[in-house]
Amino acid sequence: MPATDSTILVVEDDAIVRMLIVDVLQELEFKVLEAAGSEAALTRLQDSGLRIDLLMTDVGLPGMDGKELATRARALRPQLPILFASGYAENLEVSAGTAVIAKPFSIDQLRDKVRAILG
């Protein structure tokens, strides 16, 4: 599937980091939706009219963290692949259908990880 057919929902509470991730993914020709936190992300995920091919979420979100968001996202969209971004990636246990990218990551690392997940 070409990148331009894939939509990624990016959840990151740090506006600057979120902007950088979104810019990189858009340069790679992905469609990108963004959310500053878990509640906004869930609103997007509940919209059955929105196509979302990948959820990329920071683990350390205020309120509901990224792992809880992933659990709730999977309840809404059971087949949704999830990419966790974490500064503590080596300590993160992930389940099937999920992957981790360690912060800070390079543009190349992000591109390769997303392409590996989306095929």
Secondary structure as GFF3:
##gff-version 3
##sequence-region A 1 119
A	DSSP	three_ten_helix	3	5	.	.	.	ID=ss1
A	DSSP	beta_strand	7	11	.	.	.	ID=ss2
A	DSSP	alpha_helix	15	27	.	.	.	ID=ss3
A	DSSP	beta_strand	31	35	.	.	.	ID=ss4
A	DSSP	alpha_helix	38	46	.	.	.	ID=ss5
A	DSSP	beta_strand	54	58	.	.	.	ID=ss6
A	DSSP	alpha_helix	66	76	.	.	.	ID=ss7
A	DSSP	beta_strand	82	86	.	.	.	ID=ss8
A	DSSP	three_ten_helix	89	91	.	.	.	ID=ss9
A	DSSP	beta_strand	98	102	.	.	.	ID=ss10
A	DSSP	alpha_helix	107	118	.	.	.	ID=ss11
###
